[in-house]
Amino acid sequence: MEGFSYLSVMVSMVLGLGLSQLFGGIGNLVQVRRRVKLYWLHSLWVLLLIVLHLHLWWSFWNIRGVVVWTYATFVYVLIGPAALVIASHIIIPELLEGRIVVERHFFDTSPLFFGILTAGAAWFMFLEPIMGVRSFFVPIRFLQASGVVAFGCCAASKNRRVHAVAIVVIVVALMTGITLARFSLGQSDFR
C-alpha cells in the first residue's frame, strides 16, 4: 500500500467525524424543532460546512503524488480536517432545556467558529506548496485568500451585514474554485 492511500484513510475518518457531527446536529434540531428558533445565516453556514468537508476530501486527491511522507507532513495534513471537525462541533447549539435561539448561539460562538475557519482556510492555502505539489504563487490563491479575509471579517465582527456578505464571498469563491480547478477528480489546471 502506498503512503497516500494509507494516510488518506485517517483524513477520511476525521472528515467523516465532522460530517457526522453536522448531520447528527441537524437531526437533533429537527427532533426538537418546536423549541428551536432557526436563523437563516446559521442554516447556510451549516450547509456550507458540509460542502467544505466534501471539498476538502475531494481536494486531498491533489496531493496523491507526494512520495515522501514524514510524520510532520502527515500531522500538517490533519490540521485542516481537524479544524473543520472542531468548527462543526461549535456551530451546532447544545440542546438545552427551554427555547433554543440559534441566532444567539451563532453570534455568541462566531469569533471562535470563524477564527478556526480562518486558520483552516490559511492552512489550505499552504497545503499544496508545503507538500510540494505546486507553487504558492498561482491564481487560485486569490480565491483562497478571499476566503481567509471573509472568514477573518466574520471572526472580528458581529455585524449581520458583514456575515451576509462574507457567506456570499465564500460561496462564490468556493463554487468558482470547484468549477474552474477541481470539477473532475485530479484536475487542477487553474494555476
C-alpha positions as CSV (number, residue, x, y, z in Angstrom):
1,M,0.0,0.0,0.0
2,E,1.4,3.4,-0.9
3,G,1.7,6.2,1.6
4,F,-1.1,8.4,0.2
5,S,-3.6,5.5,0.3
6,Y,-2.7,4.6,3.8
7,L,-2.7,8.2,5.2
8,S,-5.8,9.2,3.3
9,V,-7.8,6.8,5.5
10,M,-7.1,8.9,8.6
11,V,-8.1,12.1,6.7
12,S,-11.3,10.5,5.6
13,M,-12.1,9.3,9.1
14,V,-11.5,12.8,10.6
15,L,-13.7,14.4,7.9
16,G,-16.3,11.7,8.5
17,L,-16.4,12.7,12.1
18,G,-17.2,16.3,11.1
19,L,-19.9,15.3,8.8
20,S,-21.4,13.0,11.5
21,Q,-21.4,16.0,13.9
22,L,-23.2,18.2,11.3
23,F,-25.8,15.6,10.2
24,G,-26.4,14.5,13.8
25,G,-26.8,18.1,14.9
26,I,-29.3,18.8,12.1
27,G,-31.2,15.7,13.1
28,N,-31.3,16.7,16.7
29,L,-32.5,20.2,15.8
30,V,-35.3,18.7,13.7
31,Q,-36.3,16.4,16.6
32,V,-36.8,19.4,19.0
33,R,-37.9,21.8,16.2
34,R,-40.8,23.1,18.3
35,R,-38.3,24.6,20.8
36,V,-35.9,25.9,18.1
37,K,-35.9,29.3,16.6
38,L,-33.8,28.9,13.5
39,Y,-31.6,31.6,12.0
40,W,-31.0,31.7,8.2
41,L,-27.3,32.6,8.4
42,H,-26.6,29.7,10.8
43,S,-28.5,27.3,8.5
44,L,-26.5,28.4,5.5
45,W,-23.2,28.0,7.4
46,V,-24.1,24.5,8.4
47,L,-24.9,23.6,4.8
48,L,-21.6,25.3,3.7
49,L,-19.7,23.4,6.3
50,I,-21.0,20.2,4.7
51,V,-19.7,21.4,1.3
52,L,-16.4,22.4,2.8
53,H,-15.9,18.9,4.2
54,L,-16.7,17.4,0.9
55,H,-14.4,19.9,-0.9
56,L,-11.5,19.3,1.4
57,W,-11.8,15.5,0.9
58,W,-12.1,15.9,-2.9
59,S,-9.1,18.3,-2.9
60,F,-7.0,15.9,-0.9
61,W,-6.6,13.9,-4.2
62,N,-4.2,16.7,-5.4
63,I,-1.5,15.6,-3.0
64,R,-1.6,11.9,-4.1
65,G,1.7,12.4,-5.9
66,V,3.6,13.1,-2.7
67,V,6.1,10.3,-2.4
68,V,7.9,11.1,0.8
69,W,5.7,11.4,3.8
70,T,7.0,12.4,7.2
71,Y,5.3,12.4,10.5
72,A,5.4,16.2,10.4
73,T,3.7,16.5,6.9
74,F,1.1,14.0,8.0
75,V,0.3,16.0,11.1
76,Y,0.2,19.2,9.0
77,V,-2.3,17.5,6.6
78,L,-4.6,16.6,9.5
79,I,-4.8,20.2,10.8
80,G,-7.4,21.3,8.2
81,P,-9.7,18.3,8.7
82,A,-9.4,18.7,12.4
83,A,-10.3,22.4,12.2
84,L,-13.5,21.5,10.2
85,V,-14.5,19.0,12.8
86,I,-14.0,21.4,15.7
87,A,-15.9,24.1,13.8
88,S,-18.7,21.6,13.1
89,H,-19.0,20.9,16.8
90,I,-19.1,24.6,17.7
91,I,-21.7,25.7,15.1
92,I,-24.4,23.2,16.4
93,P,-26.0,24.5,19.6
94,E,-26.5,22.3,22.6
95,L,-30.0,21.0,23.1
96,L,-30.6,22.5,26.5
97,E,-34.0,22.7,28.2
98,G,-36.2,25.5,27.1
99,R,-36.2,27.6,23.9
100,I,-33.1,27.3,21.7
101,V,-32.4,30.6,19.9
102,V,-29.9,29.7,17.2
103,E,-29.2,33.3,16.3
104,R,-27.9,34.0,19.8
105,H,-25.7,30.8,19.7
106,F,-24.4,31.8,16.2
107,F,-23.2,35.2,17.3
108,D,-22.0,34.1,20.7
109,T,-19.7,31.5,19.1
110,S,-18.9,33.4,15.9
111,P,-15.4,34.7,17.0
112,L,-14.2,31.2,17.8
113,F,-16.0,29.5,15.0
114,F,-14.8,31.9,12.3
115,G,-11.4,32.1,13.9
116,I,-11.0,28.4,13.4
117,L,-12.3,28.6,9.9
118,T,-9.8,31.5,9.2
119,A,-7.0,29.3,10.4
120,G,-8.3,26.4,8.4
121,A,-8.5,28.5,5.2
122,A,-5.0,29.8,5.7
123,W,-3.8,26.2,6.2
124,F,-5.5,25.2,2.9
125,M,-3.7,28.0,1.1
126,F,-0.3,26.5,2.1
127,L,-1.2,22.8,1.8
128,E,0.0,22.3,-1.8
129,P,3.1,24.4,-1.5
130,I,4.2,22.7,1.7
131,M,3.5,19.3,0.2
132,G,5.5,20.2,-2.9
133,V,2.6,19.8,-5.3
134,R,2.6,23.3,-6.8
135,S,3.9,26.8,-6.1
136,F,2.2,29.2,-3.7
137,F,2.1,31.8,-6.5
138,V,-0.8,30.6,-8.6
139,P,-4.0,32.4,-9.5
140,I,-6.2,30.1,-7.4
141,R,-4.6,31.5,-4.3
142,F,-6.6,34.7,-4.9
143,L,-9.8,32.8,-4.4
144,Q,-8.4,31.1,-1.3
145,A,-7.2,34.5,0.1
146,S,-10.7,35.9,-0.4
147,G,-11.9,33.1,1.9
148,V,-9.3,33.8,4.5
149,V,-10.3,37.5,4.5
150,A,-14.1,36.7,4.6
151,F,-13.7,34.3,7.5
152,G,-11.5,36.7,9.3
153,C,-14.0,39.5,8.9
154,C,-16.7,37.3,10.4
155,A,-14.4,36.4,13.3
156,A,-13.8,40.1,14.0
157,S,-17.4,41.3,13.6
158,K,-20.8,40.5,14.8
159,N,-22.4,42.8,12.2
160,R,-25.1,40.9,10.4
161,R,-24.3,42.6,7.1
162,V,-20.7,41.6,7.3
163,H,-21.7,38.0,7.9
164,A,-24.2,38.1,5.0
165,V,-21.6,39.5,2.6
166,A,-19.0,37.0,3.8
167,I,-21.1,34.0,3.1
168,V,-21.7,35.3,-0.4
169,V,-18.0,35.8,-0.9
170,I,-17.2,32.3,0.4
171,V,-19.9,30.6,-1.7
172,V,-18.7,32.4,-4.9
173,A,-15.1,31.7,-4.2
174,L,-15.8,28.1,-3.4
175,M,-18.0,27.5,-6.4
176,T,-15.6,29.2,-8.7
177,G,-12.7,27.1,-7.4
178,I,-14.7,23.9,-7.8
179,T,-15.9,24.8,-11.3
180,L,-12.5,26.0,-12.6
181,A,-10.0,24.0,-10.8
182,R,-11.4,20.9,-9.2
183,F,-14.5,19.8,-11.2
184,S,-13.0,16.5,-12.2
185,L,-11.0,14.3,-9.9
186,G,-7.4,15.1,-10.2
187,Q,-8.0,18.2,-12.3
188,S,-6.2,21.3,-11.1
189,D,-5.5,23.2,-14.2
190,F,-6.4,26.7,-12.8
191,R,-2.9,27.5,-11.8
